[in-house]
Amino acid sequence: MKLITAIIRETQLDKVREALIEADIKRITVCRVSGHGQQRVEEMYRGQIIVPDLIPKIKIEIAVNESFVDITVNTILKSARTNGPEGSVGDGKIFITPLEQCIRIRTGEKGGSAI
């Protein structure tokens, strides 16, 4: 089991969610987060150009069995990119971490069947 965490642009959420549903991945968790990396956004505030320290993003978390890891990652990669196949700075990141245990609260099921 793996936990796939993707940080994407807010504008790409609907596109990514729809692509995941088409790929038969329907159980996701979505959170609004803020952060900064290489992306630089300038905004106008009271006549002055400012660069905010933290840029709003979306964090998607998906727990999957081993057989769905590549499908999930490739779906996110294709749907979260902006400006064609090469993408652009600020499109986001995907993290894949081992998931030690998953327990369904309602039934007590454990492991891959609980996902």
NORQUIWO-V188803 format. One record per residue. PSI is psi in whole degrees, 0 to 359 (none if undefined). Layout:
BEGIN
psi
PSI
PSI
END
This chain:
BEGIN
psi
145
153
117
123
125
132
118
171
147
324
343
357
309
319
316
315
315
321
321
320
319
328
11
31
104
350
102
159
135
134
149
131
169
148
184
150
234
343
135
121
127
137
154
126
117
44
1
145
126
155
109
145
322
133
132
136
178
135
125
130
132
122
125
156
162
322
344
359
306
319
314
311
313
322
316
316
313
321
341
344
144
161
43
194
339
341
187
164
133
2
335
192
158
132
136
120
149
143
111
316
147
130
125
121
316
314
343
2
147
156
205
330
339
343
none
END
